[in-house]
Amino acid sequence: MKKTRKILPVSIYDLYGLENWLEQQAKAGLFPVFLNSWVTFIPTALPGTRFRLEPRERDADGPGPELLEKCREAGWDYALTVGTLYYLFYTTDPCASYACFDGGARREYMAGLKRRSRRSALIGWALFLISATLGLWGALHFQSRFDVQPEPFAGLPLLLLNLFDPAVLILLSVLLLFYLQNRRDRKAMKNSSRPESAPGPVPALSRARMAEHVLTWVLALLVMIWGICRLLDIDPLDHIELDNFHRPYVAIQELETREVLPWEELFREDPPGGQSENYGRLRFSLLAPVWYSVTQEAYSEDGAEDRIFSPEPEEGCTYAPDLDMTCFTLPIPALAEPVARAQLDEYRLVNLRWSYRELNVPGLDFAILAEEPEGVWQMAALGKGGRVAVYRYAGTEKLEEHLELLASPLIDKN
């Protein structure tokens, strides 16, 4: 037998609206065989069929014999059980009376559901506010005990960008949609707990409501997929080998005056851990439509006084520079320098004390250099309009001598 499935366009707690909707479906010959947030119908209903929802008894799969007999005598039959909430009865007899049903018990049942829903909502809001407060406090105030230059609010601009990450916005949208649905449900419970002589208006059945249901569950599914991917550490945009990475970046070989090569080319073997040490990562935010980072590490058989590395002690020292960079394109240019400083703080090695200098570089809105006393690590942040490039480097080169190269990702080559 052919089945028809439809999204429930009214709140499942709106007894009068739900009964009215089922009666409208019966006029089209559709009889429900499953009912929850969506409904399955078979084409066996007779026009004029009426429906009645009654409170479900706790731990009972179906109505008791006494209720069934009482309803049959009045012309009503049992159709199905609606989740953990109701029993659904129906009649095709236009003269069948509602006298077999206890209207007072139904109203009291709905009033109890409303009280429980209100308590659950209060508990949910309390947990959300506590979690949000602790999360915000941790993001702004958590500092490593090794941090010699703590700056509690330095990460605020990056936090703002992360809040506009599409995944975060989808999550917030789902929470908002569920909140609006819960609010309507509580209102429906209130209407359903009124005397039957004054049931209140039946809500209009609109495509907008049905579209909202579909949107809510589609977004919720995306959030679940995103959560599973994060749990399993699956992110195809997180470790993209540079051969397949097409954003502009400064190659470490361009920065170094001596010849350096990736591990696999110099040592003719896979890097430790099996993954390339040279890769890109893509990020997204409505406040940063272009946001990516590139990590590079190279090696040279030409040893140096700083940044030495030895795969085998007897083979001598190997020069091993690092270069990390993050680039942003921001539609609000005023965010450029705050975001650049926030990224500098994220790159900052907390056990070192850094000194910062601002340079006046022609063609750039700002240029900031950061150095630590040993001279091994350096950072640079450059900005032009809404474009930002931030670097962290370990090696023997002086970033101040390569500002033109470091600014190249900021230049529009189109």
C-alpha positions in Angstrom: 0.0 0.0 0.0 1.4 3.4 -1.0 2.4 5.6 1.9 2.6 9.4 2.0 4.9 11.2 4.4 4.5 14.8 5.5 6.2 17.2 7.8 4.0 18.1 10.7 3.1 21.8 10.2 1.8 22.5 13.7 3.3 21.9 17.1 2.8 18.4 18.4 1.6 20.0 21.6 -1.2 21.9 19.8 -4.0 19.4 20.4 -6.7 21.4 18.6 -4.4 22.4 15.7 -3.2 18.8 15.3 -6.6 17.3 15.4 -7.9 19.8 12.9 -4.9 19.2 10.5 -5.5 15.4 10.7 -9.2 15.9 9.8 -8.1 18.0 6.8 -5.9 15.2 5.7 -8.7 12.7 6.1 -10.8 14.8 3.7 -8.1 13.9 1.1 -8.3 10.2 2.0 -5.1 10.1 4.2 -5.1 8.1 7.5 -2.1 8.4 9.9 -0.1 5.3 10.8 2.8 7.1 12.4 2.9 10.6 14.0 5.7 12.6 15.4 7.6 15.5 13.9 6.7 14.0 10.6 3.6 11.9 9.7 3.1 8.8 7.6 -0.3 8.3 6.0 -2.0 5.5 4.1 -4.9 6.2 1.6 -7.7 4.6 3.6 -9.4 7.5 5.4 -13.0 8.4 4.9 -13.9 12.1 4.5 -15.5 13.4 7.7 -13.2 11.3 10.0 -12.7 13.1 13.3 -9.6 12.6 15.6 -9.1 12.9 19.4 -5.7 13.0 21.3 -5.8 11.6 24.8 -3.0 11.6 27.4 -0.8 8.5 27.3 -0.6 6.4 30.5 2.9 6.1 31.8 4.8 2.9 30.8 1.7 1.8 28.8 2.1 0.9 25.1 -1.6 1.4 24.4 -4.8 2.5 26.1 -6.2 0.2 28.8 -9.2 -2.2 28.2 -11.6 0.0 30.1 -10.8 3.1 28.0 -11.0 1.1 24.8 -14.4 -0.4 25.6 -15.7 3.0 26.8 -14.6 4.6 23.5 -15.9 1.8 21.3 -19.4 2.2 23.0 -19.3 5.9 22.1 -18.2 5.2 18.5 -14.5 5.9 18.7 -11.6 3.5 17.8 -7.9 3.5 18.7 -5.5 4.5 15.9 -2.0 4.7 17.2 0.3 6.0 20.0 2.0 9.3 19.5 5.5 9.0 20.9 5.4 9.2 24.7 2.6 11.8 24.7 -0.8 10.7 23.5 -3.1 8.0 22.2 -4.9 8.9 19.0 -8.5 7.9 18.6 -10.7 8.4 15.5 -14.4 8.1 14.5 -16.2 8.1 11.2 -19.6 8.5 12.9 -20.7 12.1 12.7 -23.0 11.5 15.8 -20.2 10.1 18.0 -20.0 12.0 21.3 -16.9 13.2 23.1 -18.5 12.2 26.4 -16.2 9.2 26.8 -13.2 11.4 27.1 -12.1 13.2 30.3 -11.6 16.8 29.2 -10.4 17.9 32.6 -7.7 15.2 32.7 -6.5 16.2 29.3 -6.2 19.9 30.3 -4.4 18.9 33.5 -2.0 16.7 31.5 -1.2 19.6 29.1 -0.7 22.0 32.1 1.8 19.5 33.6 3.7 19.2 30.3 3.9 23.0 30.2 5.4 23.1 33.7 7.9 20.5 32.9 8.8 22.3 29.6 9.3 25.6 31.5 11.6 23.9 34.0 13.6 22.2 31.2 13.9 25.5 29.4 15.1 27.3 32.6 17.7 24.5 33.2 18.8 24.7 29.5 19.2 28.4 29.6 21.1 28.2 32.9 23.5 25.6 31.5 23.9 27.6 28.3 24.7 30.8 30.1 27.1 29.1 32.5 28.9 27.3 29.6 29.1 30.6 27.6 30.4 32.5 30.5 33.0 29.9 31.4 34.0 29.7 27.7 34.3 33.4 27.3 36.2 33.7 30.6 38.6 31.0 29.5 39.1 32.5 26.1 39.9 35.9 27.5 41.6 35.1 30.8 43.3 31.7 30.5 47.0 32.1 30.5 49.8 29.6 30.5 51.8 29.6 33.7 54.9 29.8 31.5 53.6 33.0 29.8 56.1 35.8 30.6 54.0 38.5 28.7 50.3 37.8 29.4 47.8 39.9 27.4 44.3 38.7 28.5 42.3 40.5 25.8 44.8 40.2 22.9 42.8 37.4 21.2 39.5 39.2 21.1 39.6 40.1 17.3 40.3 36.4 16.4 37.5 35.3 18.7 35.2 37.7 16.8 36.3 36.1 13.5 35.7 32.6 14.9 32.2 33.6 16.1 31.4 34.3 12.4 32.7 31.0 11.2 29.9 29.4 9.2 29.9 26.3 11.4 29.4 28.4 14.5 26.7 30.5 12.8 24.9 27.3 11.8 25.1 26.0 15.4 23.7 29.3 16.7 21.0 29.3 14.0 19.9 25.8 15.1 19.8 26.9 18.8 17.7 29.9 17.8 15.3 27.8 15.7 14.9 25.2 18.5 14.3 28.1 20.9 11.6 29.5 18.7 10.0 26.1 18.3 10.1 25.5 22.1 8.5 28.9 22.7 5.7 28.0 20.3 5.3 24.6 21.9 4.8 26.2 25.3 2.2 28.5 23.9 0.5 25.5 22.3 0.5 23.7 25.6 -1.1 26.8 27.2 -3.9 26.9 24.6 -4.4 23.1 24.9 -4.9 23.4 28.7 -7.9 25.7 28.2 -11.5 24.4 28.5 -12.7 22.8 25.3 -15.5 25.4 25.1 -12.8 28.0 24.4 -10.0 26.2 22.6 -8.5 29.4 21.1 -7.7 29.9 17.4 -6.3 27.1 15.3 -2.9 28.3 13.9 -2.8 28.7 10.1 -1.1 25.9 8.3 1.7 27.7 6.3 4.4 26.6 4.0 6.7 28.9 6.0 6.3 26.7 9.1 6.9 23.6 7.1 10.0 25.2 5.5 11.2 26.1 9.0 10.9 22.5 10.2 12.9 21.3 7.2 15.6 24.0 7.6 15.9 23.2 11.4 16.6 19.5 10.8 18.9 20.1 7.8 21.0 22.5 9.8 20.9 20.2 12.8 22.2 17.4 10.6 25.0 19.6 9.4 25.9 20.4 13.0 26.0 16.7 13.8 28.2 15.9 10.8 30.5 18.8 11.8 30.7 17.5 15.4 31.5 14.0 14.3 34.2 15.2 12.0 35.7 17.3 14.8 35.5 14.3 17.2 37.2 12.0 14.6 39.7 14.8 13.6 38.5 14.7 10.0 39.1 18.0 8.2 40.0 18.0 4.5 40.9 21.7 4.7 43.3 21.3 7.6 46.4 19.7 6.1 46.6 20.5 2.4 50.0 19.6 0.8 51.5 22.7 -0.9 51.4 21.0 -4.3 47.6 21.2 -4.1 47.4 24.6 -2.3 46.6 27.5 -4.5 46.6 30.5 -2.2 49.5 33.0 -2.5 52.2 32.5 0.1 55.9 33.1 0.6 57.9 29.9 0.1 60.6 29.4 2.6 63.1 28.8 -0.2 62.5 32.4 -1.4 63.3 33.8 2.1 66.4 31.8 2.7 69.7 32.8 1.1 71.1 29.3 1.4 69.6 26.3 -0.4 67.0 24.5 1.8 64.8 21.5 0.9 61.9 19.7 2.5 62.7 16.7 4.6 61.6 14.1 2.0 63.8 15.7 -0.7 66.9 16.1 1.5 66.8 12.8 3.4 65.0 10.7 0.8 62.5 9.4 3.2 59.1 10.2 4.6 59.0 12.9 7.4 58.4 11.7 11.0 54.8 10.9 11.5 54.3 10.2 7.8 52.7 13.6 7.0 54.4 16.4 5.1 55.8 19.2 7.3 54.8 21.7 4.5 51.1 22.3 4.2 48.3 24.8 4.1 45.1 25.2 6.0 41.9 27.0 4.9 39.6 28.8 7.4 36.3 30.7 6.8 34.5 33.5 8.5 32.0 36.0 7.2 34.3 38.7 8.6 37.3 37.1 6.8 36.1 35.5 3.5 39.8 34.7 2.7 41.6 33.2 5.7 44.4 30.7 5.4 47.7 29.6 6.9 50.8 27.9 5.6 53.3 26.0 7.7 56.8 25.3 6.3 59.9 23.6 7.5 63.0 23.0 5.5 66.5 21.6 5.9 70.0 22.2 4.6 73.2 20.2 4.9 74.9 23.6 5.2 74.9 23.9 9.0 74.5 27.2 10.8 75.2 28.6 14.2 71.5 28.9 14.9 68.6 26.5 14.3 70.8 23.4 14.0 69.3 20.0 13.7 70.9 16.6 13.4 69.0 13.5 12.2 72.0 11.4 13.3 74.6 12.8 15.7 77.5 11.3 13.8 76.3 13.0 10.6 76.8 16.5 11.9 74.5 19.4 12.1 71.7 20.4 9.7 70.2 23.9 9.3 66.4 23.7 9.9 64.4 27.0 9.5 60.7 27.3 10.1 58.2 29.7 8.5 54.5 30.0 9.5 52.2 32.5 7.9 48.6 33.4 8.2 46.8 35.7 5.7 43.4 37.4 6.0 41.2 39.4 3.6 38.8 41.4 5.7 35.7 43.3 4.3 36.1 45.8 7.2 39.6 47.4 6.8 39.3 48.8 10.3 39.7 45.2 11.6 43.0 44.7 9.8 45.5 45.9 12.5 43.6 44.5 15.5 43.4 41.1 13.7 47.1 41.3 12.8 48.1 42.0 16.5 45.8 39.2 17.6 47.5 36.7 15.2 50.9 37.9 16.4 49.8 37.1 20.0 48.6 33.7 18.9 52.0 33.0 17.2 53.9 34.3 20.2 56.0 31.7 22.1 54.9 32.3 25.6 58.1 31.4 27.3 60.0 34.2 25.5 59.9 37.9 26.0 59.2 39.8 22.8 59.9 43.3 21.8 57.7 45.0 19.1 58.6 47.7 16.6 56.3 49.6 14.2 57.9 50.4 10.8 56.8 53.0 8.2 56.9 51.0 5.0 55.8 52.8 1.7 52.7 51.1 0.3 51.6 49.5 3.5 49.2 50.7 6.1 51.2 49.2 8.9 54.2 46.9 9.5 55.0 45.4 12.9 58.2 43.4 13.7 58.7 41.3 16.8 61.9 39.8 18.1 63.0 37.8 21.1 66.4 38.3 22.8 68.1 35.2 21.5 67.4 36.3 17.9 66.3 32.8 16.8 62.5 33.6 16.5 61.0 36.6 14.7 57.5 37.7 13.8 56.1 40.2 11.3 52.6 41.6 10.6 51.9 43.6 7.5 48.7 45.2 6.4 47.3 47.0 3.3 43.6 47.9 3.2 41.7 44.9 4.4 44.5 42.4 3.7 46.8 41.1 6.4 49.8 38.8 6.4 51.4 37.6 9.6 54.6 35.6 9.9 56.6 33.6 12.5 60.0 32.6 11.5 62.9 30.7 13.0 66.2 31.0 11.2 69.2 33.2 10.4 67.5 35.6 8.0 66.3 39.0 9.1 62.7 39.6 8.3 63.3 43.4 8.2 65.4 42.8 5.1 62.7 40.9 3.3 59.6 43.1 3.8 59.0 43.4 0.0 58.8 39.6 -0.3 56.7 39.3 2.9 54.2 41.9 1.5 53.8 40.1 -1.8 50.6 38.1 -0.7 49.0 41.5 -0.1 49.4 42.7 -3.7 46.4 42.1 -6.0 48.0 40.5 -9.1 44.7 40.6 -11.2 
